[in-house]
Amino acid sequence: MSRKKQKPFFEGLTIEDIGSEGKAIARNGDMIVFTTYAVPGDIVDLQVTKKRKKYAEANVTKYHKYSDERTENFCTHFGVCGGCKWQILPYEKQLYYKQKQVKDQLQRIGKMAMPELLPILKSQKDTFYRNKLEFTFSNKRWLTAEEMNNEIKNPDALGFHVPGLFDKIINIDKCWLQPEPSNKIRNFIYKYAIENGLSFFDIKAKSGFLRTLIIRTSSTGEVMVIISFYRENRRIREELLMNIKNEFPEITSLLYVINSKGNDTITDQQIELFSGSEFIFEQMEELKFKIGPKSFYQTNSEQAYNLYKVVRDFADLKGDETVYDLYTGTGTIANFVAKLAKKVVGIEYVPEAIEDAKENSAINNITNTSFYSGDIKSILNNDFILKNGQPDIIITDPPRAGMHDNVVETLVKSGARKIIYVSCNPATQARDLAMLDATYEIEKIQPVDMFPQTHHVENVVLLGKRL
């Protein structure tokens, strides 16, 4: 029997740059080596985990020298938890590499003529900026090396999945992403569950009582808590919920769901109200947005406002335009720009989101919007445009995969004088922009940092129709 070929080990390589997906880059001769938890200037040993002809992926096994750019991580869960991987980079450096990432992707993939990027819009908060977090209950807590050598007294965890280990959850003591009372609520529920012998979910055996916890906070000061139970036990469930209600009177919406299906998603489940309201509100300028347990809303509320202001400024509406808002979600952008336009038409795949969009228009007394649910590549055609009017401006904010070819083709045929492309993935955005390049030219590029301490970046591109 032949021995398995040992993967290479590189000693004393210098981290030179940060590339796509936030991975640190080193070189060994002509081979590019990608790694994580390292910053430019670090000198490291690397154990290769995956090798291809021109590149390799590796883990750091030793730091010979730390970079002058490096800063201390502030979270005790750093290195195990999959979030906040960039906290070892000063925030100004994070912004630099995000801006560079956008420029590199547009140039390398798009290969189009483009203006200089506008300076990236920084987030005023680089911690405690999220308005929503989802935690998982598990009876398979991730263990440290020391714990693995000792008797485990408590195998239960309430926290986040360890990257690459679907059945291991790291128990979170303090998360730096969401403001209080998020940590207090999570820690109270965890302590109560342990003290009262409530069973945590076993993902392999499909057993247990407690499954997931979602906490939403809003700019209006409201708090929503949703607990997902794997099975029904009314007495124990109501005792837990009543204790949460009594301990945290600031919770304005306390809900639960019994989810006994294979996956954790609750969008297709019946969610029940235990106390308070069925929804909370977000506010942006004079607009209010109703947020239910299934609603999508940008997770950084303050920076979402700055993002939407960029879209509004790029649109430069005069009041006589028909605007199409593709992938409208719950209609936040559509409603945000509606007062400056003649008409706004929103399209979204998720029917529940469209109902939220309509309701948000009604709440804010907006009467010049219309919303349609369905697959955009099927709905957005000549008949749809004939019915709803020729778009003067198209705003598109697709998911990470970007736009389907059919949608891009329809945009080209639409005759819109402007397209504003909002993206959370500059790589797929660059691909789509290249397909639009024959008809539309790039006029402005504005990166926006929605997710400090991570490599993720939003980017807004203004396209003008070529003459």
SEBABA-742146 format. One record per residue (C-alpha): x, y, z. Coordinates in steps of 0.1 Angstrom, whole numbers, plus 2048, in hexadecimal, padded with zeros to 3 digits. Layout:
% residues N
{rec {X Y Z}}
...
***
This chain:
% residues 467
{rec {800 800 800}}
{rec {80F 822 7F6}}
{rec {812 83D 810}}
{rec {7FD 85C 80D}}
{rec {813 878 7FE}}
{rec {81C 891 819}}
{rec {812 8B5 812}}
{rec {82D 8CF 810}}
{rec {838 8E3 82F}}
{rec {846 907 829}}
{rec {85C 918 842}}
{rec {861 93D 848}}
{rec {84B 94B 82D}}
{rec {841 970 82E}}
{rec {81C 979 82B}}
{rec {81C 992 80D}}
{rec {7F8 99C 807}}
{rec {7D4 994 80D}}
{rec {7C0 987 7F0}}
{rec {79C 97E 7E8}}
{rec {786 96F 803}}
{rec {79E 980 81C}}
{rec {7B9 965 81A}}
{rec {7DD 96E 822}}
{rec {7F6 968 806}}
{rec {81A 95B 808}}
{rec {830 94E 7EC}}
{rec {847 930 7EA}}
{rec {85A 934 7CA}}
{rec {83F 936 7AE}}
{rec {824 927 7C4}}
{rec {80B 93E 7D5}}
{rec {801 932 7F8}}
{rec {7E0 93D 808}}
{rec {7DB 93C 82D}}
{rec {7C6 94B 849}}
{rec {7CC 95D 86B}}
{rec {7EA 96E 85D}}
{rec {7F1 992 851}}
{rec {80A 9A2 839}}
{rec {82C 9A3 84A}}
{rec {828 983 85F}}
{rec {843 969 85A}}
{rec {834 947 85E}}
{rec {838 921 859}}
{rec {81C 912 844}}
{rec {80F 8EF 842}}
{rec {7FE 8E9 820}}
{rec {7DB 8DB 822}}
{rec {7D2 8DC 7FD}}
{rec {7EA 8DE 7DF}}
{rec {7E3 8E7 7BB}}
{rec {7FA 8EE 79E}}
{rec {7FE 913 7A4}}
{rec {7F2 919 7C7}}
{rec {7EE 908 7E9}}
{rec {7D9 90E 808}}
{rec {7EA 90A 82A}}
{rec {7E7 90F 84F}}
{rec {7FF 923 864}}
{rec {812 90D 87C}}
{rec {82A 926 88A}}
{rec {82F 94C 88A}}
{rec {854 955 888}}
{rec {84D 97B 888}}
{rec {82D 98F 88C}}
{rec {827 9AB 873}}
{rec {827 9CF 87E}}
{rec {804 9D2 86E}}
{rec {7F7 9B8 886}}
{rec {7E1 9C1 8A4}}
{rec {7D6 9AC 8C1}}
{rec {7B6 998 8BD}}
{rec {79B 9A4 8D5}}
{rec {785 985 8D6}}
{rec {78E 967 8EA}}
{rec {77D 950 8D0}}
{rec {794 95D 8B4}}
{rec {7A4 941 8A0}}
{rec {788 928 8A7}}
{rec {769 93C 89F}}
{rec {765 942 87A}}
{rec {75B 967 87E}}
{rec {770 986 882}}
{rec {78F 977 872}}
{rec {79D 999 86A}}
{rec {79E 9A6 88D}}
{rec {7C4 9A2 88D}}
{rec {7C5 9BE 873}}
{rec {7C0 9E2 87E}}
{rec {79F 9EF 870}}
{rec {7B0 A09 859}}
{rec {7C4 9EC 84A}}
{rec {7A4 9D7 846}}
{rec {795 9F4 832}}
{rec {7B5 9F6 81C}}
{rec {7B4 9D1 813}}
{rec {78E 9D2 80C}}
{rec {793 9EF 7F4}}
{rec {7AF 9DD 7E4}}
{rec {79A 9BD 7E1}}
{rec {77F 9D0 7CE}}
{rec {797 9E0 7B7}}
{rec {7AA 9C0 7B0}}
{rec {78A 9AC 7A9}}
{rec {77C 9C6 791}}
{rec {79D 9C9 77E}}
{rec {7A6 9A4 77E}}
{rec {784 995 776}}
{rec {772 9B2 766}}
{rec {78F 9C0 751}}
{rec {77C 9E0 74A}}
{rec {785 A04 749}}
{rec {77A A14 76A}}
{rec {780 A33 77F}}
{rec {793 A35 79F}}
{rec {77F A25 7BC}}
{rec {770 A3D 7D5}}
{rec {77F A39 7F8}}
{rec {76E A1C 80A}}
{rec {753 A27 823}}
{rec {75D A1B 845}}
{rec {745 A0E 85F}}
{rec {742 A25 87D}}
{rec {741 A06 893}}
{rec {75B 9EB 88E}}
{rec {74C 9D5 8AA}}
{rec {728 9CF 8B6}}
{rec {71A 9DA 895}}
{rec {704 9BC 88B}}
{rec {6DE 9BD 891}}
{rec {6DA 997 88E}}
{rec {6EC 978 899}}
{rec {6E3 953 898}}
{rec {6F1 93B 8B2}}
{rec {6EF 915 8B2}}
{rec {6E9 8FE 8D0}}
{rec {6FE 8DE 8CE}}
{rec {707 8C1 8E5}}
{rec {728 8BF 8D2}}
{rec {73C 8DC 8E0}}
{rec {75D 8E4 8D0}}
{rec {779 8DA 8E8}}
{rec {79B 8E8 8EE}}
{rec {7B9 8D1 8ED}}
{rec {7BA 8D3 913}}
{rec {796 8CA 917}}
{rec {799 8AC 900}}
{rec {7B2 89C 918}}
{rec {79A 8A0 936}}
{rec {778 895 940}}
{rec {75E 8AB 92F}}
{rec {744 8B6 949}}
{rec {72F 8CB 931}}
{rec {72E 8C2 90C}}
{rec {713 8DC 903}}
{rec {719 8FD 8F0}}
{rec {705 91B 8E4}}
{rec {719 92E 8C9}}
{rec {727 92B 8A6}}
{rec {731 90F 890}}
{rec {757 908 88E}}
{rec {761 90D 86A}}
{rec {763 8EC 858}}
{rec {753 8D8 874}}
{rec {72D 8D7 86F}}
{rec {727 8C5 890}}
{rec {73D 8DA 8A7}}
{rec {732 8FA 8B8}}
{rec {748 911 8CA}}
{rec {738 91E 8EA}}
{rec {738 944 8E8}}
{rec {73E 958 908}}
{rec {740 97A 8F8}}
{rec {739 983 8D4}}
{rec {745 9A5 8C8}}
{rec {72D 9A7 8AB}}
{rec {70B 9B0 8BA}}
{rec {704 9CA 8D5}}
{rec {6F4 9C1 8F6}}
{rec {6DE 9B2 901}}
{rec {6E9 998 8E8}}
{rec {705 988 8FD}}
{rec {6F1 98A 91D}}
{rec {6D3 979 90E}}
{rec {6E7 95D 8FE}}
{rec {6FB 957 91E}}
{rec {6DC 957 934}}
{rec {6CB 93D 91D}}
{rec {6EA 927 91D}}
{rec {6ED 928 943}}
{rec {6C7 921 948}}
{rec {6C9 904 930}}
{rec {6E6 8F4 941}}
{rec {6D8 8F9 964}}
{rec {6B6 8EB 95B}}
{rec {6C3 8CD 947}}
{rec {6B5 8D8 925}}
{rec {6C3 8C3 909}}
{rec {6D7 8D3 8ED}}
{rec {6D3 8C9 8C8}}
{rec {6E7 8AB 8BA}}
{rec {6EA 8B1 895}}
{rec {6F4 88E 88D}}
{rec {6DB 87B 8A2}}
{rec {6C0 895 89B}}
{rec {6B6 897 8C0}}
{rec {6B5 8B1 8DC}}
{rec {69E 8CE 8E5}}
{rec {6B0 8EF 8E0}}
{rec {6BB 8F6 8BC}}
{rec {6C2 91A 8B2}}
{rec {6C0 93D 8C0}}
{rec {6BC 95D 8AB}}
{rec {6C0 97F 8BB}}
{rec {6B7 99F 8A8}}
{rec {6BD 9C2 8B4}}
{rec {6B2 9E2 8A3}}
{rec {6BB A06 89F}}
{rec {69B A0E 8B1}}
{rec {6A6 9FC 8D0}}
{rec {68F 9DE 8CC}}
{rec {69A 9BA 8D1}}
{rec {68D 99A 8C1}}
{rec {696 977 8CE}}
{rec {68C 957 8BB}}
{rec {693 935 8CA}}
{rec {691 916 8B4}}
{rec {688 8F5 8C6}}
{rec {68D 8D3 8B5}}
{rec {66E 8C4 8C5}}
{rec {651 8CF 8DA}}
{rec {650 8CF 900}}
{rec {638 8EA 909}}
{rec {63F 8EB 92F}}
{rec {665 8EE 92C}}
{rec {662 905 90E}}
{rec {64B 91E 920}}
{rec {660 91D 940}}
{rec {67F 926 92C}}
{rec {66D 942 918}}
{rec {65D 950 937}}
{rec {67F 952 949}}
{rec {68E 964 92B}}
{rec {671 97C 92A}}
{rec {674 984 94F}}
{rec {69A 988 94E}}
{rec {69A 99F 930}}
{rec {67C 9B7 92F}}
{rec {68E 9C9 912}}
{rec {685 9AC 8FB}}
{rec {669 9BA 8E6}}
{rec {663 99B 8D1}}
{rec {667 978 8DF}}
{rec {65F 95C 8C7}}
{rec {665 937 8C2}}
{rec {662 91C 8A8}}
{rec {661 8F6 8A9}}
{rec {679 8EB 88D}}
{rec {67C 8C5 88A}}
{rec {688 8C4 866}}
{rec {6AB 8BC 85A}}
{rec {6B9 8E0 858}}
{rec {6B9 8FE 86E}}
{rec {6A8 917 856}}
{rec {687 924 864}}
{rec {67B 938 845}}
{rec {663 91B 83D}}
{rec {657 916 861}}
{rec {63A 923 876}}
{rec {648 93C 88F}}
{rec {634 942 8AF}}
{rec {632 961 8C5}}
{rec {638 95C 8EA}}
{rec {638 980 8F5}}
{rec {63A 9A3 8E8}}
{rec {637 9AC 8C3}}
{rec {63B 996 8A5}}
{rec {654 9AF 896}}
{rec {66C 9CB 89D}}
{rec {675 9EA 889}}
{rec {694 9F9 87A}}
{rec {695 A1E 872}}
{rec {6A7 A30 856}}
{rec {6A2 A56 853}}
{rec {67C A5A 855}}
{rec {675 A36 849}}
{rec {66C A18 85E}}
{rec {672 9F5 854}}
{rec {65F 9D8 863}}
{rec {675 9BA 86C}}
{rec {665 999 873}}
{rec {677 978 87D}}
{rec {67B 96E 859}}
{rec {683 991 84B}}
{rec {6A4 999 83A}}
{rec {6B4 9BA 843}}
{rec {6D8 9C5 83F}}
{rec {6EA 9B9 85F}}
{rec {6FD 9DA 864}}
{rec {6E1 9F3 868}}
{rec {6F6 A12 86A}}
{rec {70C A09 84C}}
{rec {6ED 9FE 838}}
{rec {6E2 A22 83A}}
{rec {703 A2E 82C}}
{rec {701 A14 811}}
{rec {6DE A1E 807}}
{rec {6E8 A43 806}}
{rec {703 A39 7ED}}
{rec {6E9 A29 7D7}}
{rec {6D2 A47 7DA}}
{rec {6EE A5F 7D2}}
{rec {6F9 A4A 7B4}}
{rec {6D5 A49 7A7}}
{rec {6D2 A70 7A9}}
{rec {6AD A6E 7A5}}
{rec {699 A8C 798}}
{rec {676 A7F 79F}}
{rec {66B A74 77D}}
{rec {67E A52 77B}}
{rec {671 A2E 77B}}
{rec {689 A1A 790}}
{rec {68C 9F4 790}}
{rec {69B 9E5 7B1}}
{rec {6A6 9C1 7AA}}
{rec {6AB 9A8 7C6}}
{rec {698 9C2 7DB}}
{rec {695 9AB 7FA}}
{rec {67D 9BD 812}}
{rec {67E 9DC 7FD}}
{rec {696 9F1 812}}
{rec {6A8 A01 7F5}}
{rec {687 A04 7E1}}
{rec {675 A16 7FD}}
{rec {694 A2A 805}}
{rec {696 A3A 7E3}}
{rec {670 A3B 7DB}}
{rec {669 A5E 7E6}}
{rec {681 A6C 7CD}}
{rec {675 A57 7AF}}
{rec {655 A56 79B}}
{rec {652 A30 79F}}
{rec {666 A13 7AE}}
{rec {661 9EF 7A3}}
{rec {671 9D4 7BA}}
{rec {676 9AF 7B1}}
{rec {680 994 7CA}}
{rec {681 96E 7CA}}
{rec {674 969 7ED}}
{rec {64E 96F 7F0}}
{rec {64F 977 815}}
{rec {669 992 80F}}
{rec {652 9A2 7F5}}
{rec {635 9A3 80E}}
{rec {64D 9B4 826}}
{rec {657 9CD 80B}}
{rec {632 9D5 804}}
{rec {62B 9D9 829}}
{rec {649 9F0 82D}}
{rec {63C A06 812}}
{rec {61A A07 823}}
{rec {629 A0F 845}}
{rec {63B A2D 836}}
{rec {61E A39 821}}
{rec {632 A32 801}}
{rec {61A A2E 7E4}}
{rec {631 A2E 7C5}}
{rec {640 A0B 7CA}}
{rec {636 9E9 7BC}}
{rec {646 9C8 7C5}}
{rec {647 9A7 7B3}}
{rec {651 984 7BF}}
{rec {662 96A 7A9}}
{rec {682 960 798}}
{rec {691 980 78A}}
{rec {69F 96F 76B}}
{rec {67C 963 762}}
{rec {668 981 76D}}
{rec {67E 99D 75F}}
{rec {675 99C 73A}}
{rec {667 9B2 71E}}
{rec {643 9AC 72A}}
{rec {64C 9B6 74D}}
{rec {65C 9D6 741}}
{rec {63E 9DE 72B}}
{rec {627 9DA 749}}
{rec {63C 9ED 762}}
{rec {64D A07 74C}}
{rec {66F A0C 73D}}
{rec {688 A0F 75A}}
{rec {69D A2F 75B}}
{rec {6B3 A21 777}}
{rec {6B9 9FD 782}}
{rec {6C6 9F5 7A4}}
{rec {6D2 9D1 7A9}}
{rec {6DD 9C1 7C9}}
{rec {6E1 99C 7C1}}
{rec {6ED 980 7D9}}
{rec {712 976 7DA}}
{rec {70E 961 7BA}}
{rec {707 980 7A6}}
{rec {6ED 984 78A}}
{rec {6E1 969 772}}
{rec {6EC 96E 74E}}
{rec {6C8 973 744}}
{rec {6C4 98F 75D}}
{rec {6E4 9A0 74F}}
{rec {6D6 99D 72C}}
{rec {6B5 9AD 736}}
{rec {6C8 9CA 747}}
{rec {6DB 9D0 726}}
{rec {6BA 9D0 713}}
{rec {6A7 9E5 72C}}
{rec {6B4 A06 720}}
{rec {6B9 A13 743}}
{rec {6D0 A31 743}}
{rec {6DF A27 765}}
{rec {6E6 A07 777}}
{rec {6F1 A06 79B}}
{rec {700 9E5 7A5}}
{rec {703 9DD 7CA}}
{rec {717 9BE 7D2}}
{rec {724 9AA 7EF}}
{rec {73C 998 7D8}}
{rec {753 9AD 7C2}}
{rec {75E 98E 7AF}}
{rec {73B 985 7A1}}
{rec {734 9AA 79E}}
{rec {752 9AE 787}}
{rec {746 990 772}}
{rec {724 9A1 76D}}
{rec {733 9C3 766}}
{rec {748 9B4 74B}}
{rec {728 9A7 73A}}
{rec {719 9CA 73C}}
{rec {738 9DC 730}}
{rec {72E 9DE 70B}}
{rec {70F 9F2 714}}
{rec {718 A03 736}}
{rec {737 A13 743}}
{rec {742 A16 767}}
{rec {73F A3A 774}}
{rec {744 A35 79A}}
{rec {74F A1A 7B2}}
{rec {748 A1C 7D7}}
{rec {753 A00 7EF}}
{rec {741 9FF 810}}
{rec {74C 9EC 82F}}
{rec {72E 9DB 83E}}
{rec {741 9C0 851}}
{rec {75F 9CC 865}}
{rec {777 9B1 872}}
{rec {76F 99C 853}}
{rec {77B 99C 82F}}
{rec {758 9A2 821}}
{rec {751 9C2 80F}}
{rec {734 9D2 7FD}}
{rec {739 9E5 7DD}}
{rec {722 9FD 7CA}}
{rec {729 A04 7A5}}
{rec {718 A1F 790}}
{rec {714 A16 76B}}
{rec {70A A2F 751}}
{rec {6FD A26 72E}}
{rec {717 A2A 713}}
{rec {70E A44 6F9}}
***
